[in-house]
Amino acid sequence: MIKPRSRRGGGRPTIADVARKAGVGAITVSRALREPERVSQDLRRQILLAVDELGYVPDPNARALASARAEVFGVLVPSLTNNVFAEVVRGIYDSLSDTPFRIQLGNTHYSGLEEERLLQVFGSQRPAALIVAGIDQTPTSRKLLENAGCPVVQVMETGPDPVDMMVGFSHLDGGRRATEHLIEMGYRRIGFIGARMDPRSQRRLAGYRAAVEKAGLFDPRLVTTTPLLSSVSLGRELFRDALAKMPTLDGVFCNNDDIALGVLFECHRAAIDVPKTIGIVGFNDLDMMQVAFPSITSIRTYRYEIGRRAVAMALAAIAGDRPQERIVDLGFELRRRESTAR
């Protein structure tokens, strides 16, 4: 076992001297100085008293090595081409632009195994903080995050059991609100159309189902989903499939805006009147929703702000001022437009 280096010949006090003076281990002293929030107030006071009595000043070279984690934010998202996550990443980059921190970006491709691999890589590089999309980590990923030794912020969702901190919104509530809007506007044969169907989309589907079941309108034939990658052209195909199963369909909640735009295009091709015959609601409210014709009602999510807030929470924790509010729900907004203005 390697013992901590001690002072020689009455020279500069070392961290080992502080540890002996305070009656604790050198690792505890290091933790108290670098991450004071992880040490009890009484123990921290005891260590700081020893520091003052000895006149201990950290070795700048050792300090630079120990604080290597303070130079990098690890960011994991499931897609770099999806505009939804691109907005989150933009918020993160903008928030860190005037700080000394760099960003290491990882793409999990919606794979739990890839997320585990990237977390192992990121963890070995001692990041200052980790920002991770979603709350559905595998047990291995969860353990890696819990043992990362740095602030962790899960983004794009909220849930009851954060690893450390989280900022986002409820996809279930968003799906329920979108469906309730269609019901309020007089639509009754309301379908759900979804692609990719990752856990966030599954929760939107659960919100849809809760709303139609409460209204006594649920029919399993109204649900049309696929694991395929979402796209506008796929939205057209899925809408045709939905009509084949339920010709009386008069409303559609789509799990994202790409699918909603595809539904609108197929309505144009088939001469189906929107919103008179079919009402359409999307999710995320990308720019194309307001410029489509007719414009498409969608659930607006605050993705850029989620990125900014995640950085703010992580920076506060790094500075020893860990936010008391560990779960931040930024909510969402239903943007009503022509596609449901019956």
C-alpha positions as CSV (number, residue, x, y, z in Angstrom):
1,M,0.0,0.0,0.0
2,I,1.4,3.4,-1.0
3,K,1.4,5.9,1.8
4,P,0.6,9.6,1.2
5,R,3.7,11.7,0.8
6,S,4.6,13.8,3.9
7,R,6.6,16.9,4.5
8,R,10.4,16.5,4.5
9,G,13.0,18.7,6.3
10,G,10.5,21.2,7.6
11,G,9.5,22.3,4.0
12,R,6.2,23.0,2.6
13,P,3.2,21.3,4.4
14,T,1.7,18.5,2.4
15,I,-1.8,17.1,2.3
16,A,-0.5,14.2,4.4
17,D,0.4,16.7,7.2
18,V,-3.1,18.2,7.1
19,A,-4.6,14.7,7.3
20,R,-2.5,13.8,10.3
21,K,-3.3,17.1,12.0
22,A,-7.1,16.7,11.4
23,G,-7.0,13.0,12.3
24,V,-8.5,11.9,8.9
25,G,-7.2,10.3,5.7
26,A,-5.6,12.2,2.9
27,I,-8.4,11.3,0.6
28,T,-10.9,12.9,2.9
29,V,-8.8,16.1,3.0
30,S,-8.7,16.1,-0.8
31,R,-12.4,15.6,-1.0
32,A,-13.2,18.3,1.6
33,L,-11.1,20.8,-0.4
34,R,-12.3,19.9,-3.9
35,E,-15.9,18.8,-3.2
36,P,-16.9,20.3,0.2
37,E,-20.5,19.4,-0.3
38,R,-19.6,15.7,0.1
39,V,-18.1,16.2,3.6
40,S,-20.0,17.0,6.8
41,Q,-19.9,20.5,8.1
42,D,-18.1,19.5,11.3
43,L,-15.5,17.4,9.5
44,R,-14.9,20.2,7.0
45,R,-14.4,22.7,9.8
46,Q,-11.9,20.3,11.4
47,I,-9.9,20.0,8.2
48,L,-10.0,23.7,7.4
49,L,-8.7,24.4,10.9
50,A,-5.7,22.1,10.3
51,V,-5.1,23.8,6.9
52,D,-5.0,27.2,8.6
53,E,-2.7,26.1,11.4
54,L,-0.3,24.5,9.1
55,G,-0.5,27.2,6.4
56,Y,-1.1,24.5,3.8
57,V,-1.3,25.7,0.2
58,P,-2.2,23.0,-2.4
59,D,0.6,22.2,-4.9
60,P,-0.6,23.9,-8.1
61,N,0.7,21.0,-10.3
62,A,-1.1,18.4,-8.2
63,R,-4.2,20.6,-8.1
64,A,-4.2,20.9,-11.9
65,L,-4.0,17.1,-12.1
66,A,-6.7,16.6,-9.5
67,S,-9.0,19.1,-11.2
68,A,-8.7,17.6,-14.7
69,R,-12.3,16.7,-14.4
70,A,-13.1,20.4,-14.2
71,E,-12.3,21.0,-17.8
72,V,-14.8,18.7,-19.6
73,F,-18.6,18.3,-19.7
74,G,-19.6,14.9,-21.0
75,V,-22.9,15.1,-22.9
76,L,-24.8,12.0,-24.1
77,V,-27.7,12.2,-26.5
78,P,-29.4,9.5,-28.5
79,S,-29.2,11.4,-31.8
80,L,-27.1,14.2,-33.3
81,T,-29.3,14.6,-36.4
82,N,-32.7,14.9,-34.6
83,N,-33.5,18.6,-34.3
84,V,-35.0,18.0,-30.8
85,F,-31.6,17.0,-29.3
86,A,-29.7,19.5,-31.5
87,E,-31.5,22.3,-29.7
88,V,-30.6,20.8,-26.3
89,V,-27.0,20.6,-27.3
90,R,-27.0,24.1,-28.7
91,G,-28.2,25.3,-25.3
92,I,-25.4,23.5,-23.6
93,Y,-22.7,24.9,-26.0
94,D,-24.0,28.5,-25.6
95,S,-24.1,28.2,-21.8
96,L,-20.5,27.0,-21.7
97,S,-19.1,29.3,-24.3
98,D,-17.7,31.8,-21.8
99,T,-16.4,29.2,-19.3
100,P,-13.1,27.2,-19.3
101,F,-15.1,24.0,-19.9
102,R,-15.0,22.0,-23.0
103,I,-17.7,19.6,-24.3
104,Q,-17.2,15.9,-25.1
105,L,-20.3,14.8,-27.1
106,G,-21.4,11.2,-27.4
107,N,-24.2,9.7,-29.5
108,T,-25.8,6.6,-28.1
109,H,-28.0,5.9,-31.2
110,Y,-30.8,5.0,-28.8
111,S,-28.8,2.0,-27.6
112,G,-28.5,1.1,-23.9
113,L,-25.4,-0.9,-24.6
114,E,-23.8,2.1,-26.4
115,E,-24.7,4.4,-23.6
116,E,-22.9,2.0,-21.1
117,R,-19.8,2.0,-23.3
118,L,-19.7,5.7,-23.6
119,L,-20.2,6.2,-19.9
120,Q,-17.3,3.9,-19.2
121,V,-15.1,6.0,-21.6
122,F,-16.3,9.3,-20.2
123,G,-16.0,8.2,-16.6
124,S,-12.3,7.2,-17.2
125,Q,-11.6,10.7,-18.3
126,R,-12.9,12.3,-15.1
127,P,-15.4,14.8,-16.5
128,A,-16.4,17.9,-14.5
129,A,-20.1,17.0,-15.1
130,L,-22.2,14.6,-17.1
131,I,-25.4,15.6,-18.9
132,V,-27.4,12.6,-20.1
133,A,-30.6,12.5,-22.1
134,G,-33.4,10.4,-20.6
135,I,-34.2,8.6,-17.4
136,D,-34.2,5.0,-18.7
137,Q,-30.6,4.0,-18.2
138,T,-29.7,0.3,-17.8
139,P,-28.7,-0.9,-14.3
140,T,-25.1,-0.7,-15.5
141,S,-25.4,2.8,-16.8
142,R,-27.2,3.9,-13.7
143,K,-24.4,2.5,-11.5
144,L,-21.8,4.2,-13.7
145,L,-23.6,7.6,-13.3
146,E,-24.0,7.1,-9.5
147,N,-20.2,6.4,-9.2
148,A,-19.1,9.1,-11.6
149,G,-17.8,11.4,-8.8
150,C,-19.2,14.5,-10.5
151,P,-22.5,16.3,-11.0
152,V,-24.9,14.4,-13.2
153,V,-27.9,16.0,-14.9
154,Q,-30.5,13.9,-16.7
155,V,-32.4,16.0,-19.3
156,M,-35.5,16.0,-21.5
157,E,-37.6,14.2,-18.9
158,T,-38.7,14.3,-15.2
159,G,-39.1,11.4,-12.9
160,P,-39.2,10.5,-9.2
161,D,-35.7,9.0,-8.9
162,P,-32.9,11.2,-10.4
163,V,-29.4,9.9,-10.3
164,D,-28.4,13.4,-9.1
165,M,-30.4,16.2,-10.8
166,M,-32.8,16.3,-13.7
167,V,-34.5,18.9,-15.9
168,G,-37.2,18.3,-18.5
169,F,-40.9,17.7,-18.6
170,S,-43.5,14.9,-18.5
171,H,-44.0,13.2,-21.9
172,L,-47.0,11.4,-20.5
173,D,-48.7,14.7,-19.5
174,G,-47.8,16.1,-22.9
175,G,-49.3,13.2,-24.8
176,R,-52.4,13.4,-22.6
177,R,-52.8,17.2,-23.2
178,A,-52.4,16.8,-27.0
179,T,-55.2,14.2,-27.0
180,E,-57.5,16.1,-24.7
181,H,-57.2,19.1,-27.1
182,L,-58.5,16.9,-30.0
183,I,-61.4,15.7,-27.8
184,E,-62.2,19.3,-26.8
185,M,-62.3,20.3,-30.5
186,G,-65.0,17.7,-31.2
187,Y,-62.9,14.8,-32.7
188,R,-63.9,11.4,-31.6
189,R,-62.1,8.7,-33.6
190,I,-58.7,9.8,-32.5
191,G,-55.6,7.8,-33.5
192,F,-52.1,7.7,-32.3
193,I,-49.3,7.4,-34.9
194,G,-45.8,6.9,-33.7
195,A,-42.3,5.9,-35.0
196,R,-39.1,4.9,-33.3
197,M,-41.1,4.4,-30.0
198,D,-38.3,5.0,-27.6
199,P,-39.3,5.3,-23.9
200,R,-40.2,9.0,-24.4
201,S,-42.6,8.1,-27.2
202,Q,-44.0,5.2,-25.1
203,R,-44.9,7.7,-22.4
204,R,-46.6,10.0,-25.0
205,L,-48.6,6.9,-26.1
206,A,-49.5,6.2,-22.5
207,G,-50.8,9.8,-22.1
208,Y,-52.8,9.4,-25.3
209,R,-54.4,6.2,-24.0
210,A,-55.2,7.7,-20.6
211,A,-57.1,10.6,-22.3
212,V,-59.1,8.5,-24.8
213,E,-59.9,5.9,-22.2
214,K,-61.2,8.6,-19.8
215,A,-63.4,9.8,-22.6
216,G,-64.6,6.3,-23.5
217,L,-63.1,6.5,-26.9
218,F,-60.3,4.0,-26.9
219,D,-60.0,1.3,-29.6
220,P,-56.8,-0.6,-30.1
221,R,-57.2,-0.3,-33.9
222,L,-56.6,3.4,-33.4
223,V,-53.0,2.9,-32.5
224,T,-50.4,2.6,-35.3
225,T,-46.7,2.4,-34.4
226,T,-43.4,1.2,-35.8
227,P,-39.9,0.8,-34.5
228,L,-38.5,2.3,-37.7
229,L,-36.7,5.6,-37.7
230,S,-39.1,8.6,-37.9
231,S,-39.4,10.6,-41.1
232,V,-41.9,12.7,-43.0
233,S,-42.3,10.0,-45.6
234,L,-42.9,7.3,-43.0
235,G,-45.6,9.6,-41.5
236,R,-47.5,9.3,-44.8
237,E,-47.2,5.5,-44.9
238,L,-48.3,5.2,-41.3
239,F,-51.3,7.4,-41.8
240,R,-52.4,5.2,-44.8
241,D,-52.1,2.2,-42.6
242,A,-54.1,3.9,-39.9
243,L,-56.9,4.7,-42.3
244,A,-56.9,1.2,-43.6
245,K,-57.6,-0.1,-40.1
246,M,-60.0,2.7,-39.1
247,P,-61.6,4.4,-42.2
248,T,-63.7,6.6,-39.8
249,L,-60.5,8.1,-38.3
250,D,-61.1,11.9,-37.7
251,G,-58.2,12.9,-35.5
252,V,-54.5,12.0,-35.1
253,F,-52.0,12.6,-32.4
254,C,-48.5,12.0,-33.8
255,N,-45.5,11.3,-31.5
256,N,-43.4,13.9,-33.3
257,D,-43.6,16.7,-35.8
258,D,-42.0,14.7,-38.7
259,I,-44.8,12.2,-38.5
260,A,-47.4,15.0,-38.2
261,L,-46.1,16.7,-41.4
262,G,-46.2,13.4,-43.2
263,V,-49.9,13.0,-42.2
264,L,-50.7,16.4,-43.5
265,F,-49.0,15.7,-46.8
266,E,-50.9,12.5,-47.2
267,C,-54.1,14.4,-46.5
268,H,-53.3,16.8,-49.3
269,R,-52.6,13.9,-51.7
270,A,-55.8,12.2,-50.8
271,A,-57.9,15.4,-50.8
272,I,-58.8,14.9,-47.1
273,D,-59.8,18.3,-45.5
274,V,-57.7,19.4,-42.6
275,P,-59.1,20.3,-40.0
276,K,-62.7,19.6,-41.1
277,T,-62.3,15.9,-41.7
278,I,-59.1,15.2,-39.9
279,G,-57.5,17.0,-37.0
280,I,-53.7,16.7,-36.5
281,V,-51.5,17.4,-33.5
282,G,-47.7,17.0,-33.4
283,F,-45.1,17.0,-30.6
284,N,-42.1,19.3,-30.0
285,D,-43.3,22.2,-32.1
286,L,-40.4,22.5,-34.6
287,D,-40.4,25.6,-36.9
288,M,-42.1,23.7,-39.7
289,M,-45.3,23.4,-37.7
290,Q,-46.1,27.0,-37.9
291,V,-45.2,27.4,-41.6
292,A,-47.1,24.3,-42.9
293,F,-50.4,24.8,-44.7
294,P,-52.5,24.6,-42.8
295,S,-50.3,25.2,-39.8
296,I,-50.1,22.3,-37.4
297,T,-51.0,22.3,-33.7
298,S,-48.2,20.9,-31.6
299,I,-46.9,20.5,-28.1
300,R,-44.1,23.0,-27.6
301,T,-41.1,21.8,-25.5
302,Y,-38.4,24.1,-24.2
303,R,-35.4,22.2,-25.5
304,Y,-32.9,25.0,-25.7
305,E,-33.8,26.1,-22.1
306,I,-33.4,22.5,-20.9
307,G,-29.8,22.6,-22.2
308,R,-29.1,25.9,-20.5
309,R,-30.7,24.9,-17.2
310,A,-28.7,21.6,-17.1
311,V,-25.5,23.6,-17.4
312,A,-26.5,26.0,-14.8
313,M,-27.3,23.2,-12.3
314,A,-24.1,21.4,-13.0
315,L,-22.0,24.6,-12.7
316,A,-23.7,25.4,-9.4
317,A,-22.9,21.9,-8.1
318,I,-19.3,22.2,-9.2
319,A,-19.0,25.5,-7.3
320,G,-20.3,23.8,-4.1
321,D,-23.7,25.4,-4.3
322,R,-25.7,22.4,-5.3
323,P,-29.3,23.3,-6.2
324,Q,-31.8,22.4,-3.5
325,E,-34.4,21.7,-6.3
326,R,-33.0,18.5,-7.8
327,I,-35.9,18.0,-10.3
328,V,-36.8,20.9,-12.5
329,D,-40.0,20.6,-14.6
330,L,-40.0,23.2,-17.3
331,G,-43.4,21.9,-18.6
332,F,-44.7,22.3,-22.1
333,E,-47.2,24.4,-24.0
334,L,-50.0,23.4,-26.4
335,R,-49.6,25.6,-29.5
336,R,-53.1,25.7,-31.2
337,R,-53.0,26.2,-34.9
338,E,-55.2,25.6,-38.0
339,S,-54.9,21.8,-38.1
340,T,-57.3,21.5,-35.2
341,A,-59.4,24.7,-35.7
342,R,-62.5,22.8,-36.7
